[in-house]
Amino acid sequence: MKTQLTRVANLTLPFVSYLLPKKLNFANYYNFAEKQYKMEALLNAIQNYVPLSLKERELIKGLFSEISVPKNTHILKADNICKYLYFIKEGLFRQYIDEQTVHFNYENSFMCDLVSLSTQTPSLKSFEALEDSVLYKISYTDLHNLCQKVQYGERFNRLLVEEAFHKTILYIYDLHKQTPTQRYKTFLQQFKELNQRIPQYYIASYLGITPQSLSRIRRKIFSE
């Protein structure tokens, strides 16, 4: 992103410099541009669900905060209450229950235990960073404020819940109705871009098979 902002600054600085204080140097202008660019991915993701006015976009920026999460860090462990809704700016996470991986989350997606968050009861799931990651987070209280102050906030929250429920049902169905080979092909369709980023033993866990079985399936598929 820094490279992109630098390019924008180089192109636009000569044209806007006369509008800015004379003491504003390039570093200050970069910070100005970064501030304007910040959270665009988050806002665009929300707008994939509901429309937002300019005023609502600024409100949302104030409700979310950015955090860095090192690899192998848990943002939520089982038996703890989920207190935040997260949006992944950069990085990769796995969700697991009793060490079985049940889902992967990556860039430009929302992430949390919606049951635990909405009911403020202990979670059954854990969330672990598989890469160094950057997130935007919003607290349970501020998410409630978003739903109240943004015209379509309640609809946004409802669509998130429906999407998570739909994904859970499909995962359970695939786990019980598909063969291991079929499940791996489904995984490649859903998470094709992640295949080289996720350790094979986590993929095997997600599929409900052993790493050895996954190796045999991979050899068979890629030799066809």
Salt bridges, closest charged atoms under 4 A:
GLU40 OE1 - ARG57 NH2 2.91
GLU58 OE2 - LYS61 NZ 3.46
GLU66 OE1 - LYS89 NZ 3.59
GLU99 OE1 - ARG94 NH2 3.68
GLU107 OE2 - ARG197 NH2 3.08
GLU128 OE1 - ARG94 NE 3.04
GLU131 OE1 - ARG197 NH2 2.84
GLU162 OE2 - ARG158 NH1 3.13
